[in-house]
Amino acid sequence: MRRGWFLPIAATLGFAFLYLPIMSLVVFSFNESKLVTVWSGFSTKWYGELFADPQMLGAAWLSLQIAFFSATIALVLGTLCAVALVRFKRFRGRTVLAGAVSAPLVMPDVITGLALLLLFVAMEGLVGWPSGRGVLTITIAHATFCTAYVTVVVQSRLSDLDLSLEEAAMDLGATPVRVFFDITLPIIAPALISGWLLAFTLSLDDLVIASFVSGPGSSTLPMVIFSKVRLGVSPDVNALATIIIGVVALGVIGATLFSMRSGRARRA
């Protein structure tokens, strides 16, 4: 009996520890007071303050653009790396490629950011590109470490893929390229979507690496929020966080429904 009660209680406490602060943040985004921890009445004025703040909106739009492009680049590179590691068991440089993919997963963000900063400075001195630090360097940096996460997600799906489906298609005369786009790609589509969403979230959330490789006029949303938090949290930050939570929740629900429908289609 004690064992039967332990797991539900532990799960309840764990989820409460994770989600109660988020729920309180959403509630206090509708607080009328300027104090983020003192409730004084219901109001939506801080959402109006948010949409009237050009710095916050500009940083949010910049972060969304960087996250979109870096996640897309990471998806292409990560998928190619996953295919190479799963389908080609032996080739020169495989160990180096596997180590390069695994390194960003365990490397501290400070080391990654510093290494990328030194790389960009050296490249600018040698070939003149990239010229300074800004949106381009942030996008390259985010795509670099996001590629590792996409590779792991896609690699795990490719490892479980039934090769007989591809072999049957090739027996019927399909070329390897046709097999990849018509058979393999649709099957691993849920993993591709999951990897892209993970890379998008990691890029949108990054603060440390972006702080190293950013320049004037390229402050991302986490950097702006961090600068505001150091001077005291304002309620418009809660409003922005509530909007982001809502968008992310809709994205997760949509991806889950798509994965469930794809799974039912494969079983059928």
C-alpha positions as CSV (number, residue, x, y, z in Angstrom):
1,M,0.0,0.0,0.0
2,R,2.8,2.4,0.8
3,R,4.5,1.6,-2.5
4,G,1.2,2.3,-4.3
5,W,0.9,5.7,-2.7
6,F,4.5,6.7,-3.2
7,L,4.7,7.0,-7.0
8,P,1.5,9.2,-7.3
9,I,2.6,11.5,-4.5
10,A,6.1,11.8,-5.9
11,A,4.8,12.5,-9.4
12,T,2.3,15.1,-8.1
13,L,5.0,16.9,-6.2
14,G,7.4,16.8,-9.1
15,F,4.8,18.2,-11.6
16,A,3.8,20.8,-9.0
17,F,7.4,21.9,-8.6
18,L,7.8,22.3,-12.4
19,Y,4.4,23.9,-13.3
20,L,3.2,25.9,-10.3
21,P,5.8,28.7,-10.9
22,I,4.7,28.8,-14.6
23,M,1.1,29.0,-13.5
24,S,1.8,31.8,-11.0
25,L,3.7,33.7,-13.7
26,V,0.6,33.5,-16.0
27,V,-1.7,34.6,-13.2
28,F,0.5,37.6,-12.3
29,S,0.7,38.7,-15.9
30,F,-2.9,39.9,-15.4
31,N,-2.0,41.7,-12.2
32,E,-2.8,45.4,-12.0
33,S,0.0,46.3,-9.6
34,K,3.6,47.0,-10.7
35,L,4.8,44.6,-8.1
36,V,5.0,41.1,-9.7
37,T,4.4,39.3,-6.4
38,V,1.5,41.4,-4.9
39,W,-2.0,40.9,-6.4
40,S,-4.1,44.0,-6.5
41,G,-6.7,43.3,-9.1
42,F,-7.3,41.9,-12.6
43,S,-6.0,43.9,-15.5
44,T,-4.6,43.4,-19.0
45,K,-2.8,46.7,-19.2
46,W,0.6,45.0,-19.1
47,Y,-0.1,43.4,-22.4
48,G,-0.7,46.8,-23.8
49,E,2.5,48.0,-22.3
50,L,4.3,45.0,-23.9
51,F,3.0,45.7,-27.4
52,A,4.0,49.4,-27.0
53,D,7.6,48.5,-26.1
54,P,9.6,48.5,-29.4
55,Q,12.8,47.1,-27.7
56,M,11.0,44.0,-26.4
57,L,9.1,43.4,-29.6
58,G,12.2,43.9,-31.7
59,A,14.1,41.5,-29.6
60,A,11.3,38.9,-29.8
61,W,11.1,39.2,-33.6
62,L,14.9,38.9,-33.9
63,S,14.9,35.8,-31.7
64,L,12.2,34.2,-33.7
65,Q,14.0,34.8,-36.9
66,I,17.3,33.4,-35.6
67,A,15.6,30.4,-34.1
68,F,13.8,29.6,-37.3
69,F,16.9,29.8,-39.6
70,S,19.2,28.1,-37.1
71,A,16.7,25.3,-36.5
72,T,16.2,24.8,-40.2
73,I,20.0,24.6,-40.8
74,A,20.4,22.3,-37.9
75,L,17.7,20.0,-39.2
76,V,19.4,19.6,-42.6
77,L,22.9,19.1,-41.2
78,G,21.6,16.9,-38.3
79,T,19.7,14.6,-40.7
80,L,22.7,14.2,-42.9
81,C,24.9,13.3,-39.9
82,A,22.3,10.9,-38.6
83,V,22.0,9.1,-42.0
84,A,25.8,8.9,-42.2
85,L,26.2,7.5,-38.7
86,V,23.4,4.9,-39.0
87,R,23.6,3.7,-42.6
88,F,27.4,3.9,-43.2
89,K,28.9,1.8,-40.4
90,R,32.5,2.1,-41.6
91,F,34.0,5.1,-43.3
92,R,37.1,7.3,-42.7
93,G,36.4,9.9,-40.1
94,R,33.3,8.2,-38.6
95,T,34.8,8.4,-35.1
96,V,35.6,12.1,-35.5
97,L,32.1,12.8,-36.8
98,A,30.5,10.9,-33.9
99,G,32.7,12.8,-31.4
100,A,31.9,16.2,-33.0
101,V,28.2,15.4,-32.8
102,S,28.4,14.4,-29.1
103,A,30.7,17.2,-27.9
104,P,28.1,20.1,-27.9
105,L,25.8,17.9,-25.8
106,V,28.2,17.8,-22.9
107,M,30.2,21.0,-23.5
108,P,29.4,23.9,-21.1
109,D,27.8,26.9,-22.9
110,V,30.5,29.2,-21.7
111,I,33.2,27.1,-23.4
112,T,31.1,26.8,-26.6
113,G,30.4,30.5,-26.7
114,L,34.1,31.5,-26.1
115,A,35.3,29.0,-28.7
116,L,32.9,30.3,-31.3
117,L,33.8,33.9,-30.5
118,L,37.5,33.1,-31.0
119,L,36.7,31.3,-34.3
120,F,34.7,34.3,-35.7
121,V,37.5,36.7,-34.7
122,A,40.1,34.5,-36.4
123,M,38.0,34.1,-39.5
124,E,37.4,37.8,-39.8
125,G,41.2,38.4,-39.5
126,L,42.0,35.8,-42.1
127,V,39.3,36.0,-44.8
128,G,37.3,39.1,-43.6
129,W,34.1,37.1,-43.0
130,P,32.0,37.3,-41.0
131,S,32.4,41.1,-40.7
132,G,31.7,41.8,-37.0
133,R,29.3,40.1,-34.7
134,G,25.6,40.2,-35.2
135,V,22.6,38.2,-36.4
136,L,24.7,36.0,-38.8
137,T,27.2,34.9,-36.1
138,I,24.3,34.1,-33.6
139,T,22.6,32.1,-36.3
140,I,25.7,30.1,-37.1
141,A,26.5,29.5,-33.4
142,H,23.0,28.3,-32.7
143,A,22.9,26.1,-35.7
144,T,26.2,24.6,-34.6
145,F,25.1,23.3,-31.2
146,C,21.5,22.6,-32.3
147,T,22.8,20.2,-35.0
148,A,24.0,17.8,-32.3
149,Y,20.5,17.6,-30.7
150,V,18.8,17.1,-34.1
151,T,21.3,14.3,-34.9
152,V,20.5,12.4,-31.7
153,V,16.8,12.6,-32.3
154,V,16.9,11.6,-36.0
155,Q,19.5,8.9,-35.3
156,S,17.4,7.2,-32.7
157,R,14.5,7.0,-35.2
158,L,16.7,5.8,-38.1
159,S,18.1,3.0,-35.9
160,D,14.6,1.6,-35.4
161,L,13.6,1.9,-39.1
162,D,12.6,-1.4,-40.8
163,L,15.1,-1.7,-43.6
164,S,12.9,-4.2,-45.5
165,L,10.7,-1.4,-46.6
166,E,13.6,0.3,-48.4
167,E,14.9,-3.0,-49.8
168,A,11.5,-3.8,-51.2
169,A,11.3,-0.4,-52.9
170,M,14.8,-0.9,-54.4
171,D,13.8,-4.3,-55.6
172,L,10.9,-2.7,-57.5
173,G,13.4,-0.4,-59.3
174,A,13.5,2.7,-57.1
175,T,16.8,4.5,-56.9
176,P,18.4,5.2,-53.5
177,V,17.5,8.9,-53.8
178,R,13.9,8.0,-54.6
179,V,13.7,5.6,-51.7
180,F,15.0,8.2,-49.3
181,F,12.5,10.9,-50.3
182,D,9.5,8.5,-50.8
183,I,10.0,5.9,-48.1
184,T,12.5,7.0,-45.5
185,L,11.7,10.7,-45.2
186,P,7.9,10.2,-44.6
187,I,8.6,7.6,-41.9
188,I,11.1,9.7,-40.0
189,A,9.0,12.9,-40.4
190,P,7.8,12.9,-36.7
191,A,11.5,12.7,-35.6
192,L,12.3,15.6,-38.0
193,I,9.5,17.7,-36.6
194,S,10.6,16.9,-33.0
195,G,14.2,17.7,-33.8
196,W,13.3,21.0,-35.5
197,L,11.1,22.0,-32.5
198,L,13.8,21.1,-30.1
199,A,16.4,23.1,-32.0
200,F,14.0,26.0,-32.3
201,T,13.3,26.0,-28.5
202,L,17.0,25.7,-27.7
203,S,17.9,28.6,-29.9
204,L,15.0,30.8,-28.6
205,D,16.1,30.0,-25.0
206,D,19.9,30.5,-25.4
207,L,21.5,33.4,-23.5
208,V,25.1,32.4,-22.8
209,I,26.3,31.6,-26.3
210,A,24.4,34.5,-27.9
211,S,26.0,36.9,-25.3
212,F,29.5,35.9,-26.7
213,V,28.8,36.1,-30.4
214,S,26.3,39.0,-30.5
215,G,27.1,42.6,-31.3
216,P,25.5,46.0,-31.2
217,G,21.9,46.0,-32.4
218,S,21.6,42.2,-32.2
219,S,20.3,41.7,-28.7
220,T,18.0,38.6,-28.5
221,L,15.0,38.3,-26.3
222,P,16.8,36.3,-23.5
223,M,19.4,39.0,-23.4
224,V,16.9,41.8,-23.1
225,I,14.9,40.0,-20.4
226,F,18.1,39.3,-18.5
227,S,19.0,43.0,-18.6
228,K,15.6,43.8,-17.3
229,V,15.7,41.2,-14.5
230,R,18.9,42.6,-13.1
231,L,17.1,45.9,-12.6
232,G,13.9,44.3,-11.3
233,V,11.2,42.2,-13.0
234,S,8.5,44.3,-14.6
235,P,5.0,42.8,-15.2
236,D,5.3,43.2,-19.0
237,V,7.9,40.4,-18.9
238,N,5.3,38.2,-17.3
239,A,2.9,39.1,-20.2
240,L,5.5,38.2,-22.8
241,A,6.3,34.9,-21.0
242,T,2.6,34.1,-21.0
243,I,2.3,34.6,-24.7
244,I,5.4,32.4,-25.3
245,I,4.0,29.7,-23.1
246,G,0.7,29.7,-25.1
247,V,2.5,29.5,-28.4
248,V,4.8,26.7,-27.3
249,A,1.8,24.8,-25.8
250,L,0.0,25.0,-29.1
251,G,3.1,23.8,-30.9
252,V,3.6,20.9,-28.6
253,I,-0.1,19.9,-28.9
254,G,0.0,20.1,-32.6
255,A,3.2,18.0,-32.8
256,T,1.8,15.4,-30.5
257,L,-1.4,15.1,-32.5
258,F,0.6,14.8,-35.7
259,S,2.8,12.1,-34.2
260,M,-0.2,10.1,-32.9
261,R,-1.8,10.3,-36.3
262,S,1.4,9.2,-38.1
263,G,1.7,6.3,-35.6
264,R,-1.8,5.1,-36.3
265,A,-1.3,5.4,-40.0
266,R,1.9,3.3,-39.8
267,R,0.2,0.6,-37.7
268,A,-2.7,0.5,-40.2
